[in-house]
Amino acid sequence: MTLRTDLSIYNKFNFEKPPVAVKFMLPKPKGLEPLDKELPFCEMIKETQQRTKPFYFTKANENCVGKVVLGMEEMPPHIEGGLIGPKFGIYQEARVNNKIYQYIPKLQKNMVNYVSFSRLETLNFEPDLLILTAKPRQAEIVLRAMSYSTGEVWAPRTTPVLGCAWIYVYPYLSGNVNYTMTGLGFGMIAKKIFEEGWMLLSIPYNWIPTITQNLKEMEWVLPSYTDGREGFLKREKQVFDEAAREAQES
């Protein structure tokens, strides 16, 4: 496996928590170490950030429902039937809990046997996903880079449970950038996986080139952000007046 894409622009952010690259694989990855413990799928992000070397995991390493959304095994009937959520107080009754499974994204059965993870500085493969743990203002820059040359709408999706499906599988299958905030997902709160208030952004492979290029081209801190309120109101009037004159002259 080799990395062809230059992702060094992300170092400019000086993220407090390192970016994480993810790759879904059917054959066993070469040159990577296997994970030596069991963890929930969502916690693999935190595990990667704490390790210096890339690794991969298999179904045997995943101790939550992550292996289900990865297509490694079937969802147990008592979970898909909605019997779990009401017992935890997440949902009012089973029919409500069951409803979410028409929305939860899952990979095709038996198409992924291994999932590889790496911090950005040790990355040696082309990622299927680039996951950023960012402060809101850092996230704003990344999301603005997504829409800078495309006009794309920011449209996050998630559910109170099975957050791993929305962090990993939804972006990969849909091709849409997705994001959420730590402190919203039931399991991640209960297991104390992340501190509250971080933005988790998941960028699928088809968006990585566009966002990366736009980060190189656009202004990260817009002048309007440093004007102060009165300064911005003055700039705003000037911009609107100039645009109106241009429209009249056309």
Secondary structure, 3 states (H helix, E strand, C coil): CCCCCCCHHHHHHCCCCCCEEEEEECCCCCCCEECCCCECHHHHHHHHHHCCCCEEECHHHECCCHHHHCCCCCCCHHHHCCCHHHHHCCCCCHHHHHHHHHCCCCCCCCCCCEEEEEEHHHCCCCCCEEEEEECHHHHHHHHHHHHHCCCCCCCCCCCCCCHHHHHHHHHHHHCCCEEEECCCCHHHHHCCCCCCCCEEEEEECCCHHHHHHHHHHCCCCCHHHHCCHHHHHHHHHHHHHHHHHHHHHC
